[in-house]
Amino acid sequence: MPAKSTPDNDEEVLIWEATEAATFELDGETFSVVPGQPGTTFRAGHPAVEARPDLFKPFQPNYDWAPRNQSSAATRGARTR
């Protein structure tokens, strides 16, 4: 069975996210990953992803992008200093 960190498509994965909770040592540093918590996404090539590919899957953002608010600060009631 291939590791979870192997993408299903031909796109290069840039960000990996944790799929299960784990704590492990790597090069003298302790890593604790908990899915859904801050600090559980890693860039491709990170030593933690390379050492424990079974703990990660390709990151899928909830939104591709968010449009900027087109209204000015004055019309949306923003405070100014």
Short mmCIF file of the C-alpha atoms (twelve columns), coordinates in Angstrom:
data_MODEL
# 
_entry.id   MODEL 
# 
loop_
_atom_site.group_PDB 
_atom_site.id 
_atom_site.type_symbol 
_atom_site.label_atom_id 
_atom_site.label_alt_id 
_atom_site.label_comp_id 
_atom_site.label_asym_id 
_atom_site.label_seq_id 
_atom_site.Cartn_x 
_atom_site.Cartn_y 
_atom_site.Cartn_z 
_atom_site.pdbx_PDB_model_num 
ATOM 1  C CA . MET A 1  0.000   0.000  0.000   1 
ATOM 2  C CA . PRO A 2  1.502   3.396  -0.970  1 
ATOM 3  C CA . ALA A 3  2.152   5.968  1.726   1 
ATOM 4  C CA . LYS A 4  -0.567  8.551  2.295   1 
ATOM 5  C CA . SER A 5  1.845   11.275 1.222   1 
ATOM 6  C CA . THR A 6  1.779   10.021 -2.371  1 
ATOM 7  C CA . PRO A 7  -0.584  12.258 -4.370  1 
ATOM 8  C CA . ASP A 8  -3.367  10.617 -6.376  1 
ATOM 9  C CA . ASN A 9  -2.902  12.936 -9.349  1 
ATOM 10 C CA . ASP A 10 -0.011  14.297 -11.372 1 
ATOM 11 C CA . GLU A 11 0.053   17.708 -9.670  1 
ATOM 12 C CA . GLU A 12 3.014   18.475 -7.483  1 
ATOM 13 C CA . VAL A 13 1.973   18.685 -3.843  1 
ATOM 14 C CA . LEU A 14 3.304   21.834 -2.177  1 
ATOM 15 C CA . ILE A 15 1.678   21.514 1.253   1 
ATOM 16 C CA . TRP A 16 1.015   18.385 3.326   1 
ATOM 17 C CA . GLU A 17 -1.395  18.112 6.276   1 
ATOM 18 C CA . ALA A 18 -1.443  15.671 9.162   1 
ATOM 19 C CA . THR A 19 -3.970  12.841 9.013   1 
ATOM 20 C CA . GLU A 20 -3.526  11.455 12.526  1 
ATOM 21 C CA . ALA A 21 -2.114  12.564 15.858  1 
ATOM 22 C CA . ALA A 22 1.480   11.624 16.546  1 
ATOM 23 C CA . THR A 23 4.561   12.677 18.478  1 
ATOM 24 C CA . PHE A 24 7.981   11.684 17.191  1 
ATOM 25 C CA . GLU A 25 11.647  12.643 17.386  1 
ATOM 26 C CA . LEU A 26 13.565  13.709 14.313  1 
ATOM 27 C CA . ASP A 27 17.166  14.924 14.371  1 
ATOM 28 C CA . GLY A 28 16.898  15.776 18.078  1 
ATOM 29 C CA . GLU A 29 13.673  17.765 17.671  1 
ATOM 30 C CA . THR A 30 10.278  16.589 18.916  1 
ATOM 31 C CA . PHE A 31 7.336   16.987 16.543  1 
ATOM 32 C CA . SER A 32 3.738   16.747 17.738  1 
ATOM 33 C CA . VAL A 33 1.083   16.836 15.055  1 
ATOM 34 C CA . VAL A 34 -2.669  16.862 15.608  1 
ATOM 35 C CA . PRO A 35 -4.984  17.097 12.592  1 
ATOM 36 C CA . GLY A 36 -6.930  20.347 12.475  1 
ATOM 37 C CA . GLN A 37 -4.621  22.148 14.886  1 
ATOM 38 C CA . PRO A 38 -2.119  24.906 14.045  1 
ATOM 39 C CA . GLY A 39 1.265   23.529 13.091  1 
ATOM 40 C CA . THR A 40 -0.047  20.495 11.252  1 
ATOM 41 C CA . THR A 41 0.750   21.601 7.698   1 
ATOM 42 C CA . PHE A 42 4.216   21.219 6.227   1 
ATOM 43 C CA . ARG A 43 5.841   22.297 2.984   1 
ATOM 44 C CA . ALA A 44 6.868   19.608 0.520   1 
ATOM 45 C CA . GLY A 45 10.320  18.285 1.311   1 
ATOM 46 C CA . HIS A 46 10.099  18.995 5.054   1 
ATOM 47 C CA . PRO A 47 12.079  16.376 7.000   1 
ATOM 48 C CA . ALA A 48 8.995   15.408 9.069   1 
ATOM 49 C CA . VAL A 49 7.033   14.573 5.908   1 
ATOM 50 C CA . GLU A 50 9.984   12.687 4.451   1 
ATOM 51 C CA . ALA A 51 10.490  10.685 7.669   1 
ATOM 52 C CA . ARG A 52 6.810   9.923  8.384   1 
ATOM 53 C CA . PRO A 53 4.873   10.021 5.077   1 
ATOM 54 C CA . ASP A 54 2.208   7.739  6.552   1 
ATOM 55 C CA . LEU A 55 1.033   10.635 8.766   1 
ATOM 56 C CA . PHE A 56 0.327   13.105 5.947   1 
ATOM 57 C CA . LYS A 57 -1.882  13.700 2.920   1 
ATOM 58 C CA . PRO A 58 -1.928  16.484 0.316   1 
ATOM 59 C CA . PHE A 59 -3.441  19.665 1.733   1 
ATOM 60 C CA . GLN A 60 -6.737  20.704 0.126   1 
ATOM 61 C CA . PRO A 61 -7.764  24.300 0.919   1 
ATOM 62 C CA . ASN A 62 -11.411 24.978 1.698   1 
ATOM 63 C CA . TYR A 63 -11.441 27.874 -0.777  1 
ATOM 64 C CA . ASP A 64 -9.289  28.483 -3.841  1 
ATOM 65 C CA . TRP A 65 -9.216  32.223 -3.121  1 
ATOM 66 C CA . ALA A 66 -11.254 34.890 -1.403  1 
ATOM 67 C CA . PRO A 67 -12.216 38.086 -3.216  1 
ATOM 68 C CA . ARG A 68 -11.110 41.343 -1.639  1 
ATOM 69 C CA . ASN A 69 -13.747 43.489 -0.016  1 
ATOM 70 C CA . GLN A 70 -14.550 46.116 -2.655  1 
ATOM 71 C CA . SER A 71 -16.082 48.653 -0.261  1 
ATOM 72 C CA . SER A 72 -13.936 51.390 1.233   1 
ATOM 73 C CA . ALA A 73 -13.234 51.657 4.948   1 
ATOM 74 C CA . ALA A 74 -15.546 54.681 5.198   1 
ATOM 75 C CA . THR A 75 -18.539 52.822 3.750   1 
ATOM 76 C CA . ARG A 76 -18.141 49.706 5.873   1 
ATOM 77 C CA . GLY A 77 -17.840 51.575 9.163   1 
ATOM 78 C CA . ALA A 78 -14.189 50.779 9.822   1 
ATOM 79 C CA . ARG A 79 -12.421 52.689 12.582  1 
ATOM 80 C CA . THR A 80 -9.591  54.990 11.658  1 
ATOM 81 C CA . ARG A 81 -6.813  56.250 13.897  1 
# 
